[in-house]
Amino acid sequence: MQIGKLAELTGVSIRMLHYYENVGLLHPTRTETGYRYFAPQDADVVRRIVMLNWAGFTLPVIASVLNCARGSHPL
């Protein structure tokens, strides 16, 4: 899905989604024309980011939590 659809599904602004990508929380693929393409499960990732942020976690801590959840870093 394109970034506008992801923003619509999650209630997060396009600008904030770009920021999440810039800090390494989201990893969209790119189409041949350069558009970002987000997988359906990225909506769940964005919801987790928002929930953890509301709970008071900083974005670097959220990045660590997401990496553990993806199996990228051991606990």
C-alpha positions in Angstrom: 0.0 0.0 0.0 1.1 3.6 -0.5 1.9 5.9 2.4 -1.4 7.7 2.1 -3.3 4.5 2.7 -1.1 3.6 5.6 -1.7 7.0 7.1 -5.4 6.6 6.7 -5.5 3.1 8.3 -3.4 4.1 11.3 -4.4 7.7 11.9 -0.7 8.7 11.8 0.3 11.6 9.5 2.3 11.1 6.4 5.0 13.4 7.8 5.3 11.2 10.9 5.5 8.0 8.8 8.4 9.6 6.9 10.0 10.3 10.2 9.5 6.8 11.4 11.2 5.6 8.2 14.1 8.1 8.6 14.8 6.8 12.2 14.7 3.2 11.0 11.4 2.1 12.5 9.7 1.4 9.1 11.3 -0.2 6.1 9.2 0.2 3.0 10.2 -1.1 -0.3 10.3 1.1 -3.4 8.4 0.7 -6.6 10.2 1.1 -9.9 9.0 4.7 -10.0 10.3 5.4 -6.5 7.1 5.3 -4.5 7.2 3.8 -1.1 5.3 0.6 -0.7 4.2 -0.6 2.7 3.2 -4.2 3.4 -0.1 -4.8 5.2 1.7 -5.8 8.4 3.3 -2.3 8.5 0.0 -1.0 9.8 0.4 -3.2 12.9 4.0 -2.0 13.3 2.8 1.6 13.2 0.1 0.9 15.8 2.7 -0.7 18.1 5.0 2.4 17.7 2.1 4.7 18.6 1.1 2.5 21.6 4.6 2.3 22.9 5.2 6.0 22.4 2.0 6.8 24.3 3.2 4.6 27.1 6.3 6.9 27.4 8.9 4.9 25.5 11.4 6.9 23.4 11.8 6.1 19.7 15.3 4.5 20.3 13.8 2.2 22.9 10.9 1.5 20.6 13.4 0.6 17.9 15.0 -1.9 20.2 11.7 -3.4 21.2 10.6 -3.8 17.6 14.0 -5.3 16.7 13.6 -7.9 19.5 10.0 -8.6 18.3 11.3 -9.2 14.8 14.1 -11.4 16.1 16.8 -9.0 14.9 18.4 -8.6 18.3 18.4 -11.1 21.2 17.2 -9.9 24.6 
